[in-house]
């Protein structure tokens, strides 16, 4: 009898099905918030730099080819400031017709941000004649302040929670979208999610489908009879389509083929994995996480979900994390392997959220032959210590940077005025200024630095994606 009553109650209430349109309402719950989101999305496609900003960026690109910190430090672009720093500032003005970026002499704390997308960024360099290891170093920082109008971190957190609710096992089984022609290789629950996403974001879906192949998306699993969703999405670029529409970008991506590998893990305080990312050069990239009922589920090193540690992003008050990254690259006969870890902390209060991260460990190993000519054993002829000792010095300077302050990142969302949300970002570190350190940094810069033509193609590619997303958002606003 009890079962019959429950069945009748459920039938009378009906099953509430969550979709990507519901998630987008969390991102912009009203028309004012939607306009803020659209203004911010639209800032990049209409971004322009004035003459002086272009000149400095060209100058910076040239100097980064050799990683000559002293040349940058002594340049006329940087102005002397307090405590031995020399700085330069950009200010962005996000107007309806253009987002203009200009060099400015306005002090960082005196800048006025009037519109969503307005920002000011300050870059600083300080020469240290003697670092903690005795050699010369440079302290560098970047700080920025951006106006987000009515858009806050809670909009972002609830939006991500909404996506997680949409791919919840029970919810996915109750979604009944019209079949699309996208990613016909995917079946079952992945097919359902693709079709549902296309229904909510058709233009952005077509953009992704044109240039990226999805080999996998989600899989519904059970553990101890509890269902959960494993987001295990693997994507690869469609080289032929990119070659057709963005030929210079395609050549740049070909140059990166088989040149690097990246593995990243975000763990909680119990050392259980929250998120993992693996990239095999530009050949493929895989993102993995577990979720159910809008919550993120950590998992152990055997892949078993830890349901007792699941959490909802909007409800986090205070949490600590560990980020682990392995990066491998090879260029001109030299191989560079970097293993690093950082501690992170999130603190959520009624007036905003603070996210902090600090580098705790970095191990570098170099092998092979520089430029195919000089082997590591011969490098000792030219420098007073071997490569291993030099990389240990480099790592120590970064970890104990600025008299123990360390290399760190701090990001604040200030929501004390909900009508004028402001974010603050600060990154700071210290780098050893040695010839062979500059060679290693130059390798990484030159590996990833695109040509002018490839960079223009990349900007057009990004703008095309932003415009597709913007069109979908406009359509949603018009329906409200």
C-alpha positions in Angstrom: 0.0 0.0 0.0 2.9 2.4 0.9 4.5 1.8 -2.5 1.2 2.6 -4.3 0.9 5.9 -2.4 4.5 6.9 -3.2 3.9 6.1 -6.8 0.8 8.2 -6.9 2.6 11.1 -5.3 5.5 11.0 -7.7 3.2 10.7 -10.6 1.1 13.7 -9.5 4.2 15.8 -8.9 6.0 14.8 -12.1 9.7 14.3 -12.7 11.7 17.6 -12.7 14.2 17.4 -15.6 17.2 19.8 -15.6 18.8 20.9 -18.9 21.5 23.3 -20.2 19.0 26.1 -20.5 18.4 25.9 -16.8 22.1 26.0 -16.2 22.5 29.1 -18.3 19.8 30.8 -16.2 22.1 30.4 -13.2 24.8 32.1 -15.2 22.5 35.0 -15.9 19.4 34.8 -13.7 17.9 38.1 -15.0 18.2 40.5 -18.0 20.7 42.8 -16.3 23.0 39.9 -15.4 22.6 38.5 -19.0 23.6 41.9 -20.4 26.7 41.9 -18.1 27.7 38.4 -19.3 27.2 39.4 -23.0 29.2 42.5 -22.6 32.1 40.5 -21.1 31.9 37.8 -23.8 31.8 40.5 -26.5 34.9 42.3 -25.2 37.4 39.9 -26.8 35.9 39.9 -30.4 36.0 43.8 -30.5 39.4 44.2 -28.7 41.8 46.7 -30.2 45.2 47.9 -29.1 46.4 51.5 -29.6 49.8 52.2 -31.3 51.9 52.4 -28.1 50.3 49.1 -26.7 51.2 47.4 -30.0 54.7 48.8 -30.0 55.3 47.5 -26.4 53.9 44.0 -27.1 56.1 43.7 -30.2 59.1 44.8 -28.1 58.2 42.3 -25.4 57.9 39.5 -27.9 61.3 40.3 -29.3 63.0 40.4 -25.9 61.3 37.1 -24.8 63.0 35.4 -27.7 66.2 35.8 -25.7 64.6 36.2 -22.2 66.7 39.2 -21.5 65.2 40.4 -18.3 67.7 43.3 -18.0 66.8 44.7 -21.4 63.1 44.7 -20.5 63.9 46.1 -17.0 65.9 49.0 -18.4 63.5 49.8 -21.3 61.9 53.2 -21.6 58.4 51.5 -21.5 58.8 50.7 -17.8 58.6 53.6 -15.3 60.4 53.7 -11.9 58.2 53.0 -8.9 58.5 52.3 -5.2 60.9 49.7 -3.7 63.1 49.4 -6.8 60.4 48.2 -9.2 59.9 49.4 -12.7 56.4 49.0 -14.0 54.0 49.4 -16.9 50.2 49.5 -17.0 47.5 48.7 -19.5 44.0 49.9 -19.2 41.0 48.4 -21.1 37.9 50.4 -21.9 35.0 48.2 -22.9 32.7 50.4 -24.9 29.7 49.3 -27.1 31.6 49.6 -30.3 35.2 48.6 -29.2 37.2 47.3 -26.3 40.3 49.6 -26.5 43.5 48.7 -24.7 46.0 51.5 -24.0 49.2 52.1 -22.2 48.5 54.3 -19.2 50.3 56.3 -16.5 47.3 56.0 -14.2 48.2 54.5 -10.8 46.7 51.1 -10.4 44.7 52.0 -7.3 43.4 55.2 -8.9 41.9 53.6 -12.0 38.1 53.9 -12.5 36.3 51.0 -14.0 32.9 52.1 -15.3 31.7 49.3 -17.6 31.6 45.5 -17.5 34.8 44.3 -19.0 36.8 47.5 -18.1 40.2 46.5 -16.5 43.6 47.7 -15.6 46.7 45.5 -15.5 50.1 46.4 -14.1 53.4 44.5 -14.8 56.4 45.0 -12.6 60.1 44.0 -12.6 62.7 44.4 -9.8 66.4 43.6 -10.1 68.0 41.7 -7.2 71.7 41.8 -7.4 72.0 38.9 -5.0 69.3 36.2 -4.7 69.0 33.6 -2.0 71.5 31.4 -4.0 73.9 34.3 -4.6 73.3 35.0 -8.3 71.4 37.9 -9.8 67.6 37.5 -10.1 64.5 39.4 -11.1 61.3 39.6 -9.1 58.3 40.0 -11.4 54.6 40.5 -10.7 51.3 41.0 -12.6 48.2 42.4 -11.0 44.9 43.3 -12.6 41.5 44.6 -11.6 38.4 43.9 -13.7 34.8 45.1 -13.6 32.1 42.4 -13.9 29.1 44.6 -13.3 26.4 42.2 -11.9 28.2 39.0 -12.6 29.8 37.2 -9.6 31.6 34.0 -8.7 28.3 32.6 -7.5 26.8 32.9 -11.0 29.8 30.9 -12.3 29.6 28.3 -9.5 25.8 27.8 -9.9 26.2 27.5 -13.6 28.8 24.8 -13.2 26.6 23.1 -10.7 23.8 23.3 -13.3 25.9 21.5 -15.9 26.6 18.8 -13.3 22.9 18.5 -12.5 22.2 18.1 -16.2 24.6 15.2 -16.6 23.4 13.5 -13.4 22.6 9.8 -14.1 18.9 10.0 -13.3 18.5 13.3 -15.1 20.2 12.1 -18.3 17.9 9.1 -18.5 14.9 11.5 -18.5 16.2 13.9 -21.1 14.4 13.5 -24.5 16.2 15.9 -26.9 15.6 15.8 -30.7 18.5 13.9 -32.4 21.1 16.2 -33.9 23.7 15.4 -36.6 26.6 16.2 -34.4 29.1 13.6 -33.2 27.3 10.6 -34.6 30.1 8.4 -33.3 28.9 8.9 -29.8 26.1 6.7 -28.4 23.9 6.1 -25.3 24.2 8.8 -22.6 26.9 10.7 -24.5 24.5 11.0 -27.5 21.7 12.3 -25.2 24.0 15.0 -23.7 25.3 16.1 -27.1 21.8 16.5 -28.5 20.6 18.3 -25.4 23.6 20.8 -25.5 22.9 21.4 -29.2 19.2 22.3 -28.4 20.4 24.9 -25.9 23.6 26.2 -27.7 23.1 25.4 -31.4 25.6 27.9 -32.8 28.4 27.2 -30.3 27.8 23.4 -30.8 28.2 23.8 -34.6 31.5 25.7 -34.0 32.9 23.0 -31.7 31.7 20.2 -34.1 33.4 21.9 -37.1 36.9 22.0 -35.5 37.0 19.3 -32.7 36.2 15.6 -32.8 35.0 14.1 -29.6 36.0 10.5 -29.0 34.2 10.2 -25.7 32.1 12.3 -23.4 30.4 10.7 -20.4 29.6 7.3 -19.0 27.0 6.4 -16.3 28.5 4.0 -13.8 27.6 2.4 -10.4 29.7 1.8 -7.3 28.3 0.0 -4.4 24.9 0.2 -6.2 25.2 4.0 -6.3 25.0 5.6 -9.8 27.3 8.4 -10.8 28.4 10.0 -14.0 32.0 9.8 -15.2 32.8 12.8 -17.4 35.7 11.4 -19.4 35.9 13.7 -22.4 38.6 13.2 -25.1 38.8 15.6 -28.0 41.2 16.1 -30.9 41.4 18.8 -33.5 40.0 18.3 -37.0 43.1 19.1 -38.9 41.5 19.2 -42.3 38.9 21.7 -41.3 41.4 23.9 -39.4 43.7 23.8 -42.4 40.8 24.9 -44.7 39.7 27.8 -42.5 42.8 28.8 -40.6 45.9 27.5 -42.6 48.5 29.4 -40.6 47.0 28.1 -37.3 47.1 24.6 -38.7 50.8 24.9 -39.6 51.5 26.1 -36.0 49.6 23.1 -34.5 51.5 20.7 -36.8 54.8 22.2 -35.4 53.6 21.3 -31.9 52.9 17.7 -32.8 54.7 15.3 -30.6 56.6 18.1 -28.9 55.1 18.1 -25.4 53.0 16.2 -22.9 51.0 17.6 -20.0 49.4 15.9 -17.0 47.5 17.9 -14.3 45.6 16.8 -11.2 43.7 18.7 -8.6 43.4 16.9 -5.3 41.5 17.6 -2.1 43.1 17.7 1.4 42.7 13.9 1.6 44.8 13.5 -1.6 41.8 12.2 -3.6 41.5 13.5 -7.1 38.8 16.0 -8.0 39.9 16.7 -11.6 42.5 15.4 -14.0 43.7 16.7 -17.4 46.0 14.9 -19.8 47.2 16.3 -23.1 49.4 14.4 -25.6 50.8 17.3 -27.5 48.0 18.7 -29.7 47.0 15.2 -30.7 44.4 14.7 -28.0 43.3 16.1 -24.6 41.2 14.3 -21.9 39.3 15.8 -19.0 38.1 13.5 -16.2 35.9 14.0 -13.2 33.0 12.2 -11.3 29.6 13.8 -10.5 26.1 13.2 -9.3 23.1 15.4 -8.2 25.1 18.5 -9.1 28.0 17.6 -6.9 31.6 16.7 -7.6 32.9 13.4 -6.4 36.6 12.9 -5.6 38.1 9.5 -6.4 41.0 7.5 -5.1 44.1 6.3 -7.0 42.2 3.2 -8.1 39.4 5.2 -9.6 36.9 4.4 -6.9 34.5 7.3 -6.1 34.6 8.7 -2.5 30.9 9.7 -2.0 31.6 10.9 1.6 33.7 13.7 0.2 31.4 14.9 -2.6 30.7 18.6 -2.6 28.7 21.4 -4.3 30.6 24.3 -5.7 28.2 27.1 -4.5 28.2 25.6 -1.0 32.0 25.5 -0.4 32.9 27.8 2.5 36.6 26.8 3.0 38.6 24.2 1.3 42.3 23.3 0.7 43.6 21.6 -2.4 46.8 20.4 -4.0 47.6 20.9 -7.7 50.1 18.5 -9.4 51.5 19.0 -12.8 53.9 17.0 -15.0 55.2 18.7 -18.2 57.5 17.2 -20.8 58.8 18.9 -23.9 61.5 18.4 -26.5 63.0 20.9 -29.0 66.2 21.2 -30.9 67.5 18.0 -29.4 67.0 19.0 -25.8 64.4 17.3 -23.5 63.0 19.2 -20.5 60.9 17.5 -17.8 59.2 19.5 -15.1 57.4 18.1 -12.1 55.7 20.7 -9.9 53.1 20.9 -7.1 51.2 23.8 -5.5 49.0 24.3 -2.5 45.7 26.1 -3.0 42.9 27.4 -0.8 39.4 28.7 -1.4 37.6 30.9 1.1 34.0 31.9 0.4 32.4 34.7 2.4 29.2 36.8 2.1 31.2 39.6 0.4 33.2 37.4 -2.1 35.6 34.6 -2.6 39.4 34.4 -2.4 41.4 31.7 -4.2 45.1 31.4 -3.3 47.8 29.2 -4.7 51.5 28.8 -3.9 54.2 26.8 -5.6 55.6 24.2 -3.2 57.8 22.0 -5.3 59.4 22.2 -8.8 61.9 19.7 -10.1 63.5 20.2 -13.5 65.6 17.7 -15.4 67.4 18.4 -18.7 68.7 15.8 -21.1 69.7 15.4 -24.7 71.8 17.7 -26.8 71.3 21.5 -27.0 70.6 22.5 -30.6 71.8 18.9 -31.4 75.4 20.1 -30.8 76.3 20.7 -27.2 75.7 17.8 -24.8 75.0 18.4 -21.0 78.5 17.0 -20.1 80.1 19.8 -22.3 78.0 22.5 -20.8 80.1 22.3 -17.6 83.0 23.7 -19.6 81.1 27.0 -19.9 79.4 27.4 -16.5 80.8 26.9 -13.0 78.3 24.1 -12.0 76.5 21.4 -13.8 73.0 21.5 -15.2 71.4 19.7 -12.2 72.9 22.1 -9.7 71.7 25.1 -11.8 68.1 23.8 -12.1 68.1 23.2 -8.4 69.1 26.8 -7.8 66.4 28.0 -10.3 63.8 25.9 -8.4 64.9 27.1 -5.0 64.7 30.8 -6.0 61.1 30.3 -7.3 59.9 28.4 -4.2 61.5 30.7 -1.7 61.0 33.8 -3.9 61.1 37.3 -2.4 62.5 36.6 1.0 60.3 33.6 1.6 57.1 35.1 0.2 57.2 32.4 -2.5 55.7 32.2 -6.0 52.0 32.6 -5.7 48.7 33.5 -7.2 45.8 35.3 -5.5 42.4 35.9 -7.1 39.6 37.7 -5.3 35.9 38.3 -6.3 34.7 41.4 -4.4 30.9 41.3 -4.3 30.5 43.8 -1.5 28.6 45.9 -4.1 26.5 43.4 -6.0 25.9 46.0 -8.8 29.6 46.5 -9.3 31.5 43.2 -8.8 35.3 43.6 -9.1 37.9 40.9 -9.4 41.5 41.3 -8.3 44.3 39.1 -9.6 47.9 39.0 -8.4 50.7 36.8 -9.6 54.3 37.1 -8.2 57.5 35.2 -8.6 61.3 35.4 -8.8 63.5 34.1 -11.6 67.2 33.4 -11.6 69.0 35.4 -14.3 71.6 32.9 -15.7 72.5 32.2 -19.3 71.5 28.6 -19.4 68.3 29.2 -17.5 67.4 31.7 -20.2 68.1 29.0 -22.8 65.6 26.7 -21.2 63.0 29.4 -20.9 63.7 30.5 -24.5 63.0 26.9 -25.6 59.6 26.9 -24.0 58.8 30.3 -25.4 59.8 29.4 -28.9 58.0 26.1 -28.8 54.7 27.8 -28.1 55.2 31.2 -29.7 53.1 31.4 -32.9 54.1 33.4 -36.0 52.3 36.7 -36.5 50.1 35.0 -39.2 49.3 32.1 -36.9 48.5 34.4 -34.0 46.1 36.3 -36.3 44.5 33.0 -37.3 44.2 32.0 -33.6 42.5 35.3 -32.8 40.1 34.8 -35.6 39.4 31.3 -34.4 38.7 32.5 -30.8 36.6 35.4 -32.0 34.5 33.0 -34.2 33.8 30.8 -31.1 33.0 33.8 -29.0 30.6 35.1 -31.6 28.8 31.8 -31.9 28.4 31.7 -28.1 27.3 35.3 -28.0 24.6 34.6 -30.7 23.2 31.8 -28.5 23.1 34.0 -25.5 21.4 36.8 -27.4 18.7 34.3 -28.5 18.2 33.3 -24.9 17.8 36.9 -23.8 15.3 37.6 -26.5 13.2 34.6 -25.3 13.0 36.0 -21.7 
